[in-house]
Each structure stands twice: as C-alpha cells, then as structure tokens.
Amino acid sequence: MTTADRSYNFSAGPATIPLKVLQQIQQELLNFNGCGASIMEISHRSATFIEVLDSARAGIKQLLGISDSHEVLFLQGGSRLQFSMIPMNLLRTGEDRANYIVSGAWSQKAYDEALATGNIDLIWNGAKSNFTTLPTSADLSLSDNSAFLYYASNETIHGIQFHKPPEVNNTPLVCDASSDFLSRPIEMQCHGIVYACAQKNAGPSGVTIVLVRKDLLDRSSDDLPGYLNFKNHAEQKSMFNTPPTFGIYVIDLICKWLLNDMGGLSQTAEYNQGKANLIYDIIDECSEMYLGHAEREHRSKMNIAFNLPNEELTTKFIDQAGQQGLMSLKGHRSVGGIRASLYNAMPREGVLALRDFMKSFYTQNS
Ligand SMILES: Cc1ncc(COP(=O)(O)O)c(C=O)c1O
C-alpha cells in the first residue's frame, strides 16, 4: 500500500484526514512519544495523555482566537446528543424559551429532539423551499424570554451554509458547526455554544467538541444526570468519565496541521473558497447537466450538493468517478443526486481531478 493507492475521498463524514496526520499516527502508533505504548493503551490520567489533551484544547483556542470566554469540552454521543443536551442545560426555568431556525435536515432533527426538553419555538423553516435558502435578519423575530437562538451553520445534506451568523440582539447563538468547524474563523462573541462532531474537519468519529461560554455553565441544573451536565465536564476538564483519548489525540494533530501547514483559519477559509469555486463554476457552466441544490448566495463551501437530469446519468457519474479514484460522491439517501464534500483535508488536486471529470462527463453525455 502506498499513498498513491489512496483515492480522493469526497465522503461527508467520517471524512478524509490530512495525509501528513495519518502518516504521523502510523509512525507513532506502536510507541507514542517514547512512552512504550500506543496512545490508545495509556491511562487518560497519565501525564503523557494530559499533555495531549491540554495541547488539543490550546490548539482549538488558538485557531479560533478564544481567550478565556469559552470552555472547550471533548464529549461523546456525537452531535446528536447535543440536540437534547443543549436545551436541557440552557433552559433553566419553566419560563425560558428557545428559538430554532430549521434550514435543513440536521437542524430539523435538532428541533424535533429539543421539543422533548422544554419550550421550543420554531421561528424560521426552510422546508417550503426544500432547504435551498436561508433567512435574513428581518425574517427572525425572537420570543420573549428567549434563552438562545439555535442554527446549523452548514447543512451537510442540503449543502447550504450561513456565511455569517444570524444577526439578533443579545440573545446567545447556539451553533451546530459539525460540518464547517475549523474550516473558517468563527465570531465567538455572539455565540453561547458552538459544537461539532469531529468526523468532518477535526478528527475521527467518537468525539464531539463543545465550546460553551463560561457564564452559561451556571444554567446547568444539579438535577441533570451527571454525564448530561455541562458543568461537570467543564469542572473536570473533559475527564468526567474516560474521554475518547484516540480521537482527542488526532484532533491535536489536526490543529497543529491547521496552524503550521495551513497557516490558520483565515488561510484555510481562502483555500476552501478556491476549491469550492472550481466545482460551482462547472455547475454553472454546464447547467444542462448539473443542477446545484442551494441558492447561489447560500452555497456551502464544504458540501456541494447537485443533481443530474436522471437516475441513469447519476449512477453512471458515480460509477465512472469511482473508477477514476474519486470516491464517495453519492448524495445522501434522503435527497439523492451527488454530494462532493470538500473539507479542509481534501487537497486542491483532488478537486481539480473532480472538476476535470465533471467537464469530460458533461462533454461525453450531452
Ligand atoms: C450538521 C450535522 N449535525 C449533526 C450531525 C450528527 O452527528 P453525529 O452523527 O456525530 O451525531 C451531523 C452528521 O453528519 C451533521 O452533519
């Protein structure tokens, strides 16, 4: 097996990991940092692991420019657990309400799940347009006693992305950033919580990063079950139970790669914009073949969702792309078509290969 045998992997997640990071994992797998064992085999309370945990936390803070405002938690249960854990922690009294924007499949699931936890008001729903568009600030009117406004910055299935956070008064925003976390800078001041499962841009599945503004931790009730209480995780520095050690180690390596090789999040965002443009340009040029899902101004730079004129061409596209080493391009089963996920670790060469394939597929089939 050589690196040349690897395909360009457009999977939406778990997704491609930087080659350099995979090689480093491979190199230190048997004996991490001279400790005589793999990172997976040592105690989470050992000095060796705590150094990794501290470094991963510091890496995320440095990348996002967080000083002391937010706790960085490494949790389990995926982003899905946050769908209920967040309202359970933030809605403290019977009067508190939460506002939700439903802009695609993931915020829809988050909203559905939150309904079981307290007073939840849906203030904008993109279902009518089949999740192709996003609200303006004029569309958003918050409830009295709104404890937070929930949104998903990037809808992984529908390929639609907020290019800046929704603008509301002082109500804290809660953001599901699962599929664009660490792909660009985030305005942290307006966010009470930003969370992301790791398996798109930040690492392997099994660990979820939750950034919680420190003053909001007081909202967590002592009546909550231990694992579901943010305060416990913050007080115990993500060691309330055994943390997902291997995942945290990979996050640490990816943060170092973003800082040292990519030059930080502004540069990473530019790189990602350039990659996304290559594919959207082809979609626009060959519009009889490729129909982009999202409205132009809301197009995601991470997940490009588009359709071909019929099922037959879609299957042919996926099969031929696979034969050329372009893997995992099938759209999500709920929307069909094609989805190309261009996360940080997808090199520009991979996107150029996809662009060239799309061009020749268009020429050969129209
Ligand atoms: C935007 C978004 N939110 C939530 C999730 C759910 O994450 P998990 O499977 O880690 O619970 C996903 C998974 O793809 C996602 O893309």
The ligand as an ORCA input file, in Angstrom:
! r2SCAN-3c Opt
* xyz 0 1
  C     -24.615     19.298     10.654
  C     -24.659     17.992     11.388
  N     -25.193     17.953     12.624
  C     -25.242     16.804     13.319
  C     -24.762     15.620     12.806
  C     -24.860     14.357     13.622
  O     -23.590     13.993     14.076
  P     -23.329     12.624     14.832
  O     -23.571     11.525     13.865
  O     -21.917     12.739     15.293
  O     -24.270     12.561     15.990
  C     -24.201     15.607     11.535
  C     -23.693     14.352     10.955
  O     -23.372     14.225      9.818
  C     -24.150     16.829     10.813
  O     -23.621     16.868      9.581
*
